[in-house]
Structures are given as C-alpha cells and as structure tokens.
Amino acid sequence: MKQQLVEICLRVRDLEATLDFYTDLFDFEVASRREFPENKFDLVYLNSPGSSVQIELTYNYDAEPYNVGDGFSHLGVTVGDLEKMHEICKASSYETGELRGLSGGTPTYFFVTDPDGYRIEVKRAK
C-alpha cells in the first residue's frame, strides 16, 4: 500500500510570532486558517513552495507552555543559497547556529530555532 506524508503538526504558544517566523524568514505561505473559539483552538496550515507536505500549526488558547521533548529533533528545509540564508537568520532575532559540515567537512547546514523552541535544519539544496 502506498503512503504519502501530508502534514506535520506543531503545537504553538504564540501563533502570530510563529507565523512571522515561517512566512517572513522562510517562504512558507498560509494555505488555510480555521478558528474554533467554541473549542478554544485555531489551526493554520502552511505550504512550502515545491513541497506537498504542510505544517499544521495548532494554537490552543488556554494551553500551558509545551515541552518540545527529547524525542523530537528537528524539521528540515533546503535553500539554494545556504550562506545567504545563514546571514538572514543571524540578522534576525531567532537563535541561529553556525554553519556546519558532517565530520568537519564543507558546511552544508545550520540550525535556527522558531519561537516555540522547534529547531529547523536549513540545508544546502542539492
């Protein structure tokens, strides 16, 4: 049976700050937004151009702060110009790691952290 990954859900504390991160820093676009005030939550679906996988941002109105946990590691995105994106992220208010390469090799990635503590691995597109 064939399967296809279609979405990844992230629970967020500050929906607007998280939207700014994914739409301003990266080129994600809001695909849809649904508000459920009677159930005290909102859903926002983000598309990344060139990908069929969406990120579902779930904002629960009365939730306690979330723990990212030690089982989850990161999401990954690719960019055409790694060094330029690294400079953009470093100039932002978001925690940005240094450029790295596997086993000390040529730099091919870095990490940036979103407002909720989720790490995004930014990789050089192949």
Backbone as XML, in Angstrom:
<?xml version="1.0"?>
<chain id="A" units="angstrom">
  <residue number="1" name="MET">
    <atom name="N" x="0.839" y="-1.177" z="0.000"/>
    <atom name="CA" x="0.000" y="0.000" z="0.000"/>
    <atom name="C" x="0.887" y="1.245" z="0.000"/>
  </residue>
  <residue number="2" name="LYS">
    <atom name="N" x="0.603" y="2.179" z="-0.866"/>
    <atom name="CA" x="1.387" y="3.406" z="-0.984"/>
    <atom name="C" x="0.907" y="4.440" z="0.027"/>
  </residue>
  <residue number="3" name="GLN">
    <atom name="N" x="1.847" y="5.086" z="0.685"/>
    <atom name="CA" x="1.527" y="6.169" z="1.604"/>
    <atom name="C" x="2.252" y="7.441" z="1.182"/>
  </residue>
  <residue number="4" name="GLN">
    <atom name="N" x="1.753" y="8.565" z="1.655"/>
    <atom name="CA" x="2.383" y="9.849" z="1.380"/>
    <atom name="C" x="2.273" y="10.712" z="2.628"/>
  </residue>
  <residue number="5" name="LEU">
    <atom name="N" x="3.392" y="11.283" z="3.054"/>
    <atom name="CA" x="3.374" y="12.208" z="4.182"/>
    <atom name="C" x="2.713" y="13.498" z="3.722"/>
  </residue>
  <residue number="6" name="VAL">
    <atom name="N" x="1.684" y="13.966" z="4.448"/>
    <atom name="CA" x="0.943" y="15.144" z="4.023"/>
    <atom name="C" x="1.034" y="16.318" z="4.994"/>
  </residue>
  <residue number="7" name="GLU">
    <atom name="N" x="1.277" y="16.052" z="6.288"/>
    <atom name="CA" x="1.370" y="17.173" z="7.215"/>
    <atom name="C" x="2.166" y="16.803" z="8.453"/>
  </residue>
  <residue number="8" name="ILE">
    <atom name="N" x="2.670" y="17.851" z="9.084"/>
    <atom name="CA" x="3.367" y="17.757" z="10.353"/>
    <atom name="C" x="2.700" y="18.785" z="11.258"/>
  </residue>
  <residue number="9" name="CYS">
    <atom name="N" x="2.299" y="18.378" z="12.451"/>
    <atom name="CA" x="1.610" y="19.283" z="13.371"/>
    <atom name="C" x="2.579" y="19.771" z="14.444"/>
  </residue>
  <residue number="10" name="LEU">
    <atom name="N" x="2.596" y="21.080" z="14.636"/>
    <atom name="CA" x="3.360" y="21.691" z="15.717"/>
    <atom name="C" x="2.387" y="22.464" z="16.596"/>
  </residue>
  <residue number="11" name="ARG">
    <atom name="N" x="2.437" y="22.213" z="17.887"/>
    <atom name="CA" x="1.619" y="22.983" z="18.833"/>
    <atom name="C" x="2.414" y="24.224" z="19.208"/>
  </residue>
  <residue number="12" name="VAL">
    <atom name="N" x="1.755" y="25.378" z="19.137"/>
    <atom name="CA" x="2.467" y="26.640" z="19.337"/>
    <atom name="C" x="1.811" y="27.469" z="20.430"/>
  </residue>
  <residue number="13" name="ARG">
    <atom name="N" x="2.618" y="28.295" z="21.088"/>
    <atom name="CA" x="2.128" y="29.171" z="22.163"/>
    <atom name="C" x="1.755" y="30.546" z="21.654"/>
  </residue>
  <residue number="14" name="ASP">
    <atom name="N" x="2.500" y="31.081" z="20.685"/>
    <atom name="CA" x="2.251" y="32.417" z="20.145"/>
    <atom name="C" x="2.083" y="32.261" z="18.634"/>
  </residue>
  <residue number="15" name="LEU">
    <atom name="N" x="0.832" y="32.160" z="18.208"/>
    <atom name="CA" x="0.536" y="31.866" z="16.807"/>
    <atom name="C" x="1.098" y="32.931" z="15.869"/>
  </residue>
  <residue number="16" name="GLU">
    <atom name="N" x="0.936" y="34.196" z="16.202"/>
    <atom name="CA" x="1.385" y="35.261" z="15.297"/>
    <atom name="C" x="2.909" y="35.291" z="15.177"/>
  </residue>
  <residue number="17" name="ALA">
    <atom name="N" x="3.620" y="35.104" z="16.286"/>
    <atom name="CA" x="5.085" y="35.067" z="16.235"/>
    <atom name="C" x="5.565" y="33.884" z="15.404"/>
  </residue>
  <residue number="18" name="THR">
    <atom name="N" x="4.894" y="32.747" z="15.547"/>
    <atom name="CA" x="5.268" y="31.562" z="14.778"/>
    <atom name="C" x="4.972" y="31.764" z="13.301"/>
  </residue>
  <residue number="19" name="LEU">
    <atom name="N" x="3.843" y="32.378" z="12.987"/>
    <atom name="CA" x="3.537" y="32.686" z="11.580"/>
    <atom name="C" x="4.583" y="33.614" z="10.977"/>
  </residue>
  <residue number="20" name="ASP">
    <atom name="N" x="4.996" y="34.624" z="11.741"/>
    <atom name="CA" x="6.043" y="35.531" z="11.257"/>
    <atom name="C" x="7.318" y="34.764" z="10.947"/>
  </residue>
  <residue number="21" name="PHE">
    <atom name="N" x="7.702" y="33.841" z="11.816"/>
    <atom name="CA" x="8.909" y="33.051" z="11.616"/>
    <atom name="C" x="8.857" y="32.295" z="10.293"/>
  </residue>
  <residue number="22" name="TYR">
    <atom name="N" x="7.787" y="31.552" z="10.073"/>
    <atom name="CA" x="7.718" y="30.691" z="8.890"/>
    <atom name="C" x="7.411" y="31.449" z="7.598"/>
  </residue>
  <residue number="23" name="THR">
    <atom name="N" x="6.699" y="32.580" z="7.686"/>
    <atom name="CA" x="6.359" y="33.306" z="6.458"/>
    <atom name="C" x="7.342" y="34.426" z="6.133"/>
  </residue>
  <residue number="24" name="ASP">
    <atom name="N" x="7.950" y="35.047" z="7.141"/>
    <atom name="CA" x="8.895" y="36.131" z="6.889"/>
    <atom name="C" x="10.318" y="35.614" z="6.703"/>
  </residue>
  <residue number="25" name="LEU">
    <atom name="N" x="10.758" y="34.734" z="7.576"/>
    <atom name="CA" x="12.123" y="34.224" z="7.496"/>
    <atom name="C" x="12.252" y="33.223" z="6.353"/>
  </residue>
  <residue number="26" name="PHE">
    <atom name="N" x="11.278" y="32.339" z="6.234"/>
    <atom name="CA" x="11.234" y="31.370" z="5.143"/>
    <atom name="C" x="10.110" y="31.781" z="4.197"/>
  </residue>
  <residue number="27" name="ASP">
    <atom name="N" x="9.897" y="31.033" z="3.147"/>
    <atom name="CA" x="8.873" y="31.425" z="2.177"/>
    <atom name="C" x="7.607" y="30.566" z="2.274"/>
  </residue>
  <residue number="28" name="PHE">
    <atom name="N" x="7.287" y="30.104" z="3.477"/>
    <atom name="CA" x="6.047" y="29.367" z="3.667"/>
    <atom name="C" x="4.869" y="30.319" z="3.449"/>
  </residue>
  <residue number="29" name="GLU">
    <atom name="N" x="3.771" y="29.769" z="2.972"/>
    <atom name="CA" x="2.564" y="30.557" z="2.723"/>
    <atom name="C" x="1.405" y="29.950" z="3.502"/>
  </residue>
  <residue number="30" name="VAL">
    <atom name="N" x="0.518" y="30.817" z="4.009"/>
    <atom name="CA" x="-0.668" y="30.326" z="4.703"/>
    <atom name="C" x="-1.617" y="29.750" z="3.662"/>
  </residue>
  <residue number="31" name="ALA">
    <atom name="N" x="-1.904" y="28.455" z="3.786"/>
    <atom name="CA" x="-2.829" y="27.776" z="2.868"/>
    <atom name="C" x="-4.261" y="27.925" z="3.364"/>
  </residue>
  <residue number="32" name="SER">
    <atom name="N" x="-4.448" y="27.805" z="4.669"/>
    <atom name="CA" x="-5.775" y="27.994" z="5.253"/>
    <atom name="C" x="-5.641" y="28.272" z="6.743"/>
  </residue>
  <residue number="33" name="ARG">
    <atom name="N" x="-6.675" y="28.901" z="7.246"/>
    <atom name="CA" x="-6.714" y="29.245" z="8.671"/>
    <atom name="C" x="-8.130" y="28.990" z="9.157"/>
  </residue>
  <residue number="34" name="ARG">
    <atom name="N" x="-8.260" y="28.196" z="10.218"/>
    <atom name="CA" x="-9.571" y="27.885" z="10.766"/>
    <atom name="C" x="-9.568" y="28.176" z="12.254"/>
  </residue>
  <residue number="35" name="GLU">
    <atom name="N" x="-10.576" y="28.888" z="12.699"/>
    <atom name="CA" x="-10.688" y="29.255" z="14.104"/>
    <atom name="C" x="-11.873" y="28.517" z="14.720"/>
  </residue>
  <residue number="36" name="PHE">
    <atom name="N" x="-11.653" y="27.970" z="15.898"/>
    <atom name="CA" x="-12.675" y="27.224" z="16.617"/>
    <atom name="C" x="-12.797" y="27.777" z="18.034"/>
  </residue>
  <residue number="37" name="PRO">
    <atom name="N" x="-13.295" y="29.018" z="18.180"/>
    <atom name="CA" x="-13.349" y="29.638" z="19.511"/>
    <atom name="C" x="-14.194" y="28.856" z="20.516"/>
  </residue>
  <residue number="38" name="GLU">
    <atom name="N" x="-15.220" y="28.168" z="20.039"/>
    <atom name="CA" x="-16.048" y="27.385" z="20.962"/>
    <atom name="C" x="-15.267" y="26.227" z="21.573"/>
  </residue>
  <residue number="39" name="ASN">
    <atom name="N" x="-14.254" y="25.743" z="20.856"/>
    <atom name="CA" x="-13.395" y="24.665" z="21.359"/>
    <atom name="C" x="-12.028" y="25.180" z="21.815"/>
  </residue>
  <residue number="40" name="LYS">
    <atom name="N" x="-11.829" y="26.485" z="21.706"/>
    <atom name="CA" x="-10.634" y="27.174" z="22.186"/>
    <atom name="C" x="-9.342" y="26.739" z="21.485"/>
  </residue>
  <residue number="41" name="PHE">
    <atom name="N" x="-9.407" y="26.638" z="20.144"/>
    <atom name="CA" x="-8.183" y="26.393" z="19.392"/>
    <atom name="C" x="-8.320" y="26.926" z="17.965"/>
  </residue>
  <residue number="42" name="ASP">
    <atom name="N" x="-7.177" y="27.208" z="17.358"/>
    <atom name="CA" x="-7.095" y="27.628" z="15.959"/>
    <atom name="C" x="-6.118" y="26.710" z="15.241"/>
  </residue>
  <residue number="43" name="LEU">
    <atom name="N" x="-6.336" y="26.526" z="13.945"/>
    <atom name="CA" x="-5.435" y="25.760" z="13.094"/>
    <atom name="C" x="-5.001" y="26.623" z="11.918"/>
  </residue>
  <residue number="44" name="VAL">
    <atom name="N" x="-3.725" y="26.617" z="11.626"/>
    <atom name="CA" x="-3.207" y="27.301" z="10.444"/>
    <atom name="C" x="-2.346" y="26.295" z="9.695"/>
  </residue>
  <residue number="45" name="TYR">
    <atom name="N" x="-2.612" y="26.155" z="8.392"/>
    <atom name="CA" x="-1.852" y="25.243" z="7.550"/>
    <atom name="C" x="-0.919" y="26.049" z="6.662"/>
  </residue>
  <residue number="46" name="LEU">
    <atom name="N" x="0.347" y="25.662" z="6.654"/>
    <atom name="CA" x="1.364" y="26.355" z="5.873"/>
    <atom name="C" x="1.858" y="25.464" z="4.742"/>
  </residue>
  <residue number="47" name="ASN">
    <atom name="N" x="2.020" y="26.059" z="3.568"/>
    <atom name="CA" x="2.620" y="25.384" z="2.417"/>
    <atom name="C" x="4.015" y="25.920" z="2.202"/>
  </residue>
  <residue number="48" name="SER">
    <atom name="N" x="4.896" y="25.033" z="1.771"/>
    <atom name="CA" x="6.227" y="25.420" z="1.337"/>
    <atom name="C" x="6.272" y="25.191" z="-0.163"/>
  </residue>
  <residue number="49" name="PRO">
    <atom name="N" x="6.558" y="26.236" z="-0.956"/>
    <atom name="CA" x="6.585" y="26.059" z="-2.407"/>
    <atom name="C" x="7.471" y="24.879" z="-2.802"/>
  </residue>
  <residue number="50" name="GLY">
    <atom name="N" x="6.949" y="24.052" z="-3.694"/>
    <atom name="CA" x="7.696" y="22.901" z="-4.172"/>
    <atom name="C" x="7.508" y="21.646" z="-3.335"/>
  </residue>
  <residue number="51" name="SER">
    <atom name="N" x="6.712" y="21.709" z="-2.273"/>
    <atom name="CA" x="6.505" y="20.554" z="-1.401"/>
    <atom name="C" x="5.013" y="20.322" z="-1.217"/>
  </residue>
  <residue number="52" name="SER">
    <atom name="N" x="4.623" y="19.071" z="-1.113"/>
    <atom name="CA" x="3.220" y="18.755" z="-0.863"/>
    <atom name="C" x="2.945" y="18.567" z="0.633"/>
  </residue>
  <residue number="53" name="VAL">
    <atom name="N" x="3.987" y="18.597" z="1.468"/>
    <atom name="CA" x="3.819" y="18.430" z="2.911"/>
    <atom name="C" x="3.491" y="19.789" z="3.539"/>
  </residue>
  <residue number="54" name="GLN">
    <atom name="N" x="2.447" y="19.819" z="4.346"/>
    <atom name="CA" x="2.065" y="21.044" z="5.041"/>
    <atom name="C" x="2.505" y="20.976" z="6.503"/>
  </residue>
  <residue number="55" name="ILE">
    <atom name="N" x="2.723" y="22.167" z="7.073"/>
    <atom name="CA" x="2.894" y="22.269" z="8.519"/>
    <atom name="C" x="1.569" y="22.767" z="9.078"/>
  </residue>
  <residue number="56" name="GLU">
    <atom name="N" x="1.035" y="22.023" z="10.026"/>
    <atom name="CA" x="-0.186" y="22.428" z="10.716"/>
    <atom name="C" x="0.227" y="23.049" z="12.041"/>
  </residue>
  <residue number="57" name="LEU">
    <atom name="N" x="-0.074" y="24.320" z="12.221"/>
    <atom name="CA" x="0.180" y="24.996" z="13.485"/>
    <atom name="C" x="-1.102" y="24.929" z="14.301"/>
  </residue>
  <residue number="58" name="THR">
    <atom name="N" x="-1.025" y="24.352" z="15.486"/>
    <atom name="CA" x="-2.184" y="24.244" z="16.366"/>
    <atom name="C" x="-1.971" y="25.163" z="17.552"/>
  </residue>
  <residue number="59" name="TYR">
    <atom name="N" x="-2.887" y="26.112" z="17.703"/>
    <atom name="CA" x="-2.828" y="27.057" z="18.814"/>
    <atom name="C" x="-4.012" y="26.775" z="19.740"/>
  </residue>
  <residue number="60" name="ASN">
    <atom name="N" x="-3.719" y="26.274" z="20.934"/>
    <atom name="CA" x="-4.735" y="26.040" z="21.959"/>
    <atom name="C" x="-4.743" y="27.239" z="22.891"/>
  </residue>
  <residue number="61" name="TYR">
    <atom name="N" x="-5.892" y="27.893" z="23.019"/>
    <atom name="CA" x="-5.995" y="29.152" z="23.741"/>
    <atom name="C" x="-5.484" y="29.100" z="25.175"/>
  </residue>
  <residue number="62" name="ASP">
    <atom name="N" x="-5.832" y="28.061" z="25.902"/>
    <atom name="CA" x="-5.534" y="28.008" z="27.329"/>
    <atom name="C" x="-4.424" y="27.034" z="27.697"/>
  </residue>
  <residue number="63" name="ALA">
    <atom name="N" x="-3.612" y="26.650" z="26.732"/>
    <atom name="CA" x="-2.598" y="25.621" z="26.992"/>
    <atom name="C" x="-1.447" y="26.150" z="27.833"/>
  </residue>
  <residue number="64" name="GLU">
    <atom name="N" x="-0.922" y="25.273" z="28.651"/>
    <atom name="CA" x="0.316" y="25.556" z="29.375"/>
    <atom name="C" x="1.454" y="25.521" z="28.358"/>
  </residue>
  <residue number="65" name="PRO">
    <atom name="N" x="2.599" y="26.115" z="28.671"/>
    <atom name="CA" x="3.738" y="26.022" z="27.742"/>
    <atom name="C" x="4.069" y="24.568" z="27.425"/>
  </residue>
  <residue number="66" name="TYR">
    <atom name="N" x="4.410" y="24.325" z="26.159"/>
    <atom name="CA" x="4.737" y="22.975" z="25.704"/>
    <atom name="C" x="6.210" y="22.688" z="25.907"/>
  </residue>
  <residue number="67" name="ASN">
    <atom name="N" x="6.513" y="21.433" z="26.149"/>
    <atom name="CA" x="7.889" y="20.956" z="26.155"/>
    <atom name="C" x="8.139" y="20.306" z="24.802"/>
  </residue>
  <residue number="68" name="VAL">
    <atom name="N" x="9.163" y="20.761" z="24.095"/>
    <atom name="CA" x="9.465" y="20.173" z="22.798"/>
    <atom name="C" x="9.812" y="18.705" z="22.964"/>
  </residue>
  <residue number="69" name="GLY">
    <atom name="N" x="10.463" y="18.350" z="24.049"/>
    <atom name="CA" x="10.758" y="16.951" z="24.328"/>
    <atom name="C" x="12.117" y="16.528" z="23.815"/>
  </residue>
  <residue number="70" name="ASP">
    <atom name="N" x="12.565" y="15.377" z="24.264"/>
    <atom name="CA" x="13.875" y="14.906" z="23.835"/>
    <atom name="C" x="13.791" y="13.853" z="22.738"/>
  </residue>
  <residue number="71" name="GLY">
    <atom name="N" x="12.580" y="13.480" z="22.313"/>
    <atom name="CA" x="12.428" y="12.527" z="21.222"/>
    <atom name="C" x="12.360" y="13.206" z="19.871"/>
  </residue>
  <residue number="72" name="PHE">
    <atom name="N" x="11.848" y="14.430" z="19.842"/>
    <atom name="CA" x="11.755" y="15.194" z="18.604"/>
    <atom name="C" x="13.076" y="15.908" z="18.385"/>
  </residue>
  <residue number="73" name="SER">
    <atom name="N" x="13.578" y="15.872" z="17.169"/>
    <atom name="CA" x="14.844" y="16.543" z="16.901"/>
    <atom name="C" x="14.641" y="17.835" z="16.125"/>
  </residue>
  <residue number="74" name="HIS">
    <atom name="N" x="14.120" y="17.763" z="14.890"/>
    <atom name="CA" x="14.015" y="18.973" z="14.083"/>
    <atom name="C" x="13.203" y="18.729" z="12.819"/>
  </residue>
  <residue number="75" name="LEU">
    <atom name="N" x="12.847" y="19.843" z="12.157"/>
    <atom name="CA" x="12.305" y="19.831" z="10.800"/>
    <atom name="C" x="13.446" y="20.235" z="9.884"/>
  </residue>
  <residue number="76" name="GLY">
    <atom name="N" x="13.383" y="19.875" z="8.622"/>
    <atom name="CA" x="14.435" y="20.256" z="7.686"/>
    <atom name="C" x="13.870" y="20.956" z="6.465"/>
  </residue>
  <residue number="77" name="VAL">
    <atom name="N" x="14.567" y="21.998" z="6.022"/>
    <atom name="CA" x="14.228" y="22.694" z="4.779"/>
    <atom name="C" x="15.512" y="22.861" z="3.972"/>
  </residue>
  <residue number="78" name="THR">
    <atom name="N" x="15.365" y="22.957" z="2.660"/>
    <atom name="CA" x="16.524" y="23.206" z="1.809"/>
    <atom name="C" x="16.423" y="24.601" z="1.213"/>
  </residue>
  <residue number="79" name="VAL">
    <atom name="N" x="17.594" y="25.188" z="0.948"/>
    <atom name="CA" x="17.665" y="26.515" z="0.333"/>
    <atom name="C" x="18.729" y="26.491" z="-0.756"/>
  </residue>
  <residue number="80" name="GLY">
    <atom name="N" x="18.563" y="27.377" z="-1.732"/>
    <atom name="CA" x="19.515" y="27.458" z="-2.824"/>
    <atom name="C" x="20.827" y="28.101" z="-2.427"/>
  </residue>
  <residue number="81" name="ASP">
    <atom name="N" x="20.771" y="29.103" z="-1.549"/>
    <atom name="CA" x="21.973" y="29.821" z="-1.134"/>
    <atom name="C" x="22.081" y="29.723" z="0.389"/>
  </residue>
  <residue number="82" name="LEU">
    <atom name="N" x="22.795" y="28.718" z="0.842"/>
    <atom name="CA" x="22.913" y="28.447" z="2.273"/>
    <atom name="C" x="23.555" y="29.600" z="3.025"/>
  </residue>
  <residue number="83" name="GLU">
    <atom name="N" x="24.636" y="30.148" z="2.487"/>
    <atom name="CA" x="25.353" y="31.218" z="3.178"/>
    <atom name="C" x="24.485" y="32.470" z="3.309"/>
  </residue>
  <residue number="84" name="LYS">
    <atom name="N" x="23.724" y="32.808" z="2.270"/>
    <atom name="CA" x="22.844" y="33.982" z="2.333"/>
    <atom name="C" x="21.744" y="33.769" z="3.369"/>
  </residue>
  <residue number="85" name="MET">
    <atom name="N" x="21.141" y="32.566" z="3.371"/>
    <atom name="CA" x="20.082" y="32.288" z="4.346"/>
    <atom name="C" x="20.647" y="32.305" z="5.758"/>
  </residue>
  <residue number="86" name="HIS">
    <atom name="N" x="21.869" y="31.837" z="5.929"/>
    <atom name="CA" x="22.512" y="31.860" z="7.241"/>
    <atom name="C" x="22.660" y="33.301" z="7.721"/>
  </residue>
  <residue number="87" name="GLU">
    <atom name="N" x="23.087" y="34.191" z="6.845"/>
    <atom name="CA" x="23.229" y="35.604" z="7.217"/>
    <atom name="C" x="21.877" y="36.228" z="7.558"/>
  </residue>
  <residue number="88" name="ILE">
    <atom name="N" x="20.833" y="35.884" z="6.799"/>
    <atom name="CA" x="19.490" y="36.398" z="7.077"/>
    <atom name="C" x="19.033" y="35.936" z="8.460"/>
  </residue>
  <residue number="89" name="CYS">
    <atom name="N" x="19.240" y="34.666" z="8.757"/>
    <atom name="CA" x="18.817" y="34.129" z="10.061"/>
    <atom name="C" x="19.625" y="34.749" z="11.199"/>
  </residue>
  <residue number="90" name="LYS">
    <atom name="N" x="20.941" y="34.910" z="10.991"/>
    <atom name="CA" x="21.770" y="35.515" z="12.042"/>
    <atom name="C" x="21.363" y="36.957" z="12.310"/>
  </residue>
  <residue number="91" name="ALA">
    <atom name="N" x="20.900" y="37.662" z="11.282"/>
    <atom name="CA" x="20.484" y="39.056" z="11.448"/>
    <atom name="C" x="19.091" y="39.172" z="12.080"/>
  </residue>
  <residue number="92" name="SER">
    <atom name="N" x="18.371" y="38.061" z="12.154"/>
    <atom name="CA" x="17.035" y="38.063" z="12.743"/>
    <atom name="C" x="17.153" y="37.949" z="14.268"/>
  </residue>
  <residue number="93" name="SER">
    <atom name="N" x="16.010" y="37.931" z="14.924"/>
    <atom name="CA" x="16.001" y="37.777" z="16.382"/>
    <atom name="C" x="15.975" y="36.316" z="16.808"/>
  </residue>
  <residue number="94" name="TYR">
    <atom name="N" x="16.069" y="35.391" z="15.851"/>
    <atom name="CA" x="15.956" y="33.966" z="16.158"/>
    <atom name="C" x="17.321" y="33.348" z="16.422"/>
  </residue>
  <residue number="95" name="GLU">
    <atom name="N" x="17.367" y="32.414" z="17.378"/>
    <atom name="CA" x="18.608" y="31.725" z="17.719"/>
    <atom name="C" x="19.098" y="30.951" z="16.491"/>
  </residue>
  <residue number="96" name="THR">
    <atom name="N" x="20.308" y="31.270" z="16.050"/>
    <atom name="CA" x="20.862" y="30.677" z="14.837"/>
    <atom name="C" x="22.233" y="30.089" z="15.125"/>
  </residue>
  <residue number="97" name="GLY">
    <atom name="N" x="22.410" y="28.821" z="14.768"/>
    <atom name="CA" x="23.696" y="28.160" z="14.957"/>
    <atom name="C" x="24.665" y="28.478" z="13.828"/>
  </residue>
  <residue number="98" name="GLU">
    <atom name="N" x="25.874" y="27.984" z="13.988"/>
    <atom name="CA" x="26.915" y="28.204" z="12.981"/>
    <atom name="C" x="26.750" y="27.225" z="11.818"/>
  </residue>
  <residue number="99" name="LEU">
    <atom name="N" x="27.320" y="27.584" z="10.678"/>
    <atom name="CA" x="27.363" y="26.677" z="9.531"/>
    <atom name="C" x="28.193" y="25.460" z="9.909"/>
  </residue>
  <residue number="100" name="ARG">
    <atom name="N" x="27.727" y="24.279" z="9.515"/>
    <atom name="CA" x="28.420" y="23.045" z="9.873"/>
    <atom name="C" x="28.454" y="22.093" z="8.678"/>
  </residue>
  <residue number="101" name="GLY">
    <atom name="N" x="29.429" y="21.191" z="8.742"/>
    <atom name="CA" x="29.526" y="20.105" z="7.777"/>
    <atom name="C" x="29.691" y="18.802" z="8.535"/>
  </residue>
  <residue number="102" name="LEU">
    <atom name="N" x="29.241" y="17.726" z="7.967"/>
    <atom name="CA" x="29.385" y="16.428" z="8.631"/>
    <atom name="C" x="30.856" y="16.046" z="8.719"/>
  </residue>
  <residue number="103" name="SER">
    <atom name="N" x="31.259" y="15.555" z="9.865"/>
    <atom name="CA" x="32.647" y="15.140" z="10.122"/>
    <atom name="C" x="33.656" y="16.239" z="9.784"/>
  </residue>
  <residue number="104" name="GLY">
    <atom name="N" x="33.261" y="17.496" z="10.023"/>
    <atom name="CA" x="34.165" y="18.621" z="9.791"/>
    <atom name="C" x="34.343" y="18.980" z="8.327"/>
  </residue>
  <residue number="105" name="GLY">
    <atom name="N" x="33.513" y="18.417" z="7.459"/>
    <atom name="CA" x="33.613" y="18.693" z="6.027"/>
    <atom name="C" x="33.054" y="20.056" z="5.650"/>
  </residue>
  <residue number="106" name="THR">
    <atom name="N" x="32.893" y="20.273" z="4.373"/>
    <atom name="CA" x="32.346" y="21.519" z="3.837"/>
    <atom name="C" x="30.992" y="21.801" z="4.473"/>
  </residue>
  <residue number="107" name="PRO">
    <atom name="N" x="30.751" y="23.039" z="4.916"/>
    <atom name="CA" x="29.463" y="23.372" z="5.534"/>
    <atom name="C" x="28.290" y="23.113" z="4.583"/>
  </residue>
  <residue number="108" name="THR">
    <atom name="N" x="27.316" y="22.381" z="5.084"/>
    <atom name="CA" x="26.134" y="22.061" z="4.289"/>
    <atom name="C" x="24.825" y="22.342" z="5.028"/>
  </residue>
  <residue number="109" name="TYR">
    <atom name="N" x="24.908" y="22.788" z="6.291"/>
    <atom name="CA" x="23.684" y="23.008" z="7.056"/>
    <atom name="C" x="23.947" y="23.902" z="8.266"/>
  </residue>
  <residue number="110" name="PHE">
    <atom name="N" x="22.843" y="24.404" z="8.840"/>
    <atom name="CA" x="22.848" y="25.075" z="10.141"/>
    <atom name="C" x="21.458" y="24.931" z="10.732"/>
  </residue>
  <residue number="111" name="PHE">
    <atom name="N" x="21.312" y="25.268" z="12.008"/>
    <atom name="CA" x="20.025" y="25.201" z="12.681"/>
    <atom name="C" x="19.581" y="26.596" z="13.102"/>
  </residue>
  <residue number="112" name="VAL">
    <atom name="N" x="18.273" y="26.840" z="13.004"/>
    <atom name="CA" x="17.648" y="28.050" z="13.526"/>
    <atom name="C" x="16.447" y="27.584" z="14.347"/>
  </residue>
  <residue number="113" name="THR">
    <atom name="N" x="16.146" y="28.292" z="15.440"/>
    <atom name="CA" x="15.093" y="27.871" z="16.367"/>
    <atom name="C" x="13.902" y="28.812" z="16.262"/>
  </residue>
  <residue number="114" name="ASP">
    <atom name="N" x="12.711" y="28.230" z="16.117"/>
    <atom name="CA" x="11.496" y="29.050" z="15.989"/>
    <atom name="C" x="11.048" y="29.541" z="17.370"/>
  </residue>
  <residue number="115" name="PRO">
    <atom name="N" x="10.022" y="30.401" z="17.442"/>
    <atom name="CA" x="9.606" y="30.973" z="18.730"/>
    <atom name="C" x="9.173" y="29.956" z="19.781"/>
  </residue>
  <residue number="116" name="ASP">
    <atom name="N" x="8.807" y="28.749" z="19.371"/>
    <atom name="CA" x="8.370" y="27.739" z="20.327"/>
    <atom name="C" x="9.457" y="26.745" z="20.690"/>
  </residue>
  <residue number="117" name="GLY">
    <atom name="N" x="10.664" y="26.953" z="20.175"/>
    <atom name="CA" x="11.771" y="26.075" z="20.509"/>
    <atom name="C" x="11.992" y="24.930" z="19.540"/>
  </residue>
  <residue number="118" name="TYR">
    <atom name="N" x="11.202" y="24.867" z="18.465"/>
    <atom name="CA" x="11.413" y="23.835" z="17.456"/>
    <atom name="C" x="12.621" y="24.230" z="16.604"/>
  </residue>
  <residue number="119" name="ARG">
    <atom name="N" x="13.512" y="23.273" z="16.396"/>
    <atom name="CA" x="14.702" y="23.546" z="15.605"/>
    <atom name="C" x="14.430" y="23.223" z="14.139"/>
  </residue>
  <residue number="120" name="ILE">
    <atom name="N" x="14.921" y="24.101" z="13.273"/>
    <atom name="CA" x="14.794" y="23.916" z="11.835"/>
    <atom name="C" x="16.202" y="23.742" z="11.279"/>
  </residue>
  <residue number="121" name="GLU">
    <atom name="N" x="16.455" y="22.609" z="10.642"/>
    <atom name="CA" x="17.748" y="22.394" z="9.981"/>
    <atom name="C" x="17.632" y="22.961" z="8.585"/>
  </residue>
  <residue number="122" name="VAL">
    <atom name="N" x="18.481" y="23.915" z="8.271"/>
    <atom name="CA" x="18.495" y="24.541" z="6.952"/>
    <atom name="C" x="19.670" y="23.935" z="6.198"/>
  </residue>
  <residue number="123" name="LYS">
    <atom name="N" x="19.364" y="23.266" z="5.078"/>
    <atom name="CA" x="20.385" y="22.534" z="4.311"/>
    <atom name="C" x="20.556" y="23.158" z="2.936"/>
  </residue>
  <residue number="124" name="ARG">
    <atom name="N" x="21.729" y="22.959" z="2.405"/>
    <atom name="CA" x="22.002" y="23.377" z="1.038"/>
    <atom name="C" x="21.224" y="22.438" z="0.096"/>
  </residue>
  <residue number="125" name="ALA">
    <atom name="N" x="20.468" y="23.011" z="-0.842"/>
    <atom name="CA" x="19.759" y="22.196" z="-1.821"/>
    <atom name="C" x="20.756" y="21.501" z="-2.730"/>
  </residue>
  <residue number="126" name="LYS">
    <atom name="N" x="20.451" y="20.283" z="-3.089"/>
    <atom name="CA" x="21.350" y="19.513" z="-3.965"/>
    <atom name="C" x="21.097" y="19.811" z="-5.411"/>
  </residue>
</chain>
